[in-house]
């Protein structure tokens, strides 16, 4: 890793100069860029006393419905619940967040698909969902409408058949709104890499999209992001809820489909606005095609009837 000196990125040096940060690092600082960030750049910084992660936020966060104040406050509340990383410092301009580095193993989608981590993941979710209520809410249907308006106003890329499924999307929305679950503090963006296996338990990082939401959205979004099959999702739901419940499974599956359809538009915005060397269109099409398949499935009607009889 290179040394943190005058050649290091200016935002990184600014973060490490904050008086709240230095006691967690000490001297002889070294850094590396962490992979995986699509709406920020993450640096791991190691010193004689410990390690931190410095998150430098993207400038187009507002278009993507990211509220950095909300992220900071909810990160603090997740840390208090024993599931997130400790928060050491933040500033608004430039957007910087400094958190503790969690030693452990970052999970992959393949890890979650094997199903053996259903219990530890469910335990981590229950810890998060029992945290102090978050500072704002999150609803994928509202996010999708906001994103679609941005896409339309700016003429951004959109899958050719995307609008063909708006009516079906609204049917799913009506079903899920018919008997809503209580809202709990949720991460709302649980790709596998936001889980870290550390000290015999699972920790959860990255609270950019955090907000109060249904637990079933969280379960369905996990399944969506890691492409879990129905049997593995059933096991995860059973471990989370403590019982077999076809209605909860159907609810999670519908939320998973809705999230794919909504996050497709995130990719549309990013493909036109982000400066990262990443194929957002391919990422979005993968989400969209799976949503299209699920919207067209004969199982959709039965799932809707289960959650909204």
Secondary structure, DSSP 8 states (H G I E B T S, - for coil): -EE-STTS-HHHHHHHTSHHHHTTT-SS-EEEEETT-SSEEEEEEE-SS-EEEEEEE-TTTTTTT--HHHHHHHHHHHHHTTSS--EEEEETTTTEEEEE---SEE--HHHHHH-TTHHHHHHHHHHHHTSS--SSB--HHHHHHHHHHHHHHHT----TTGGGGHHHHHHHHHHHHHT---EEEE-S---GGGEEEETTEEEE---TT-EEEEHHHHHHHHHHHHT--HHHHHHHHHHHHSS--HHHHHHHHHHHHHHHHHHHHHHHHHHHH--SS--HHHHHHHHHHHHHHHHTSTHHHHHHHHH--
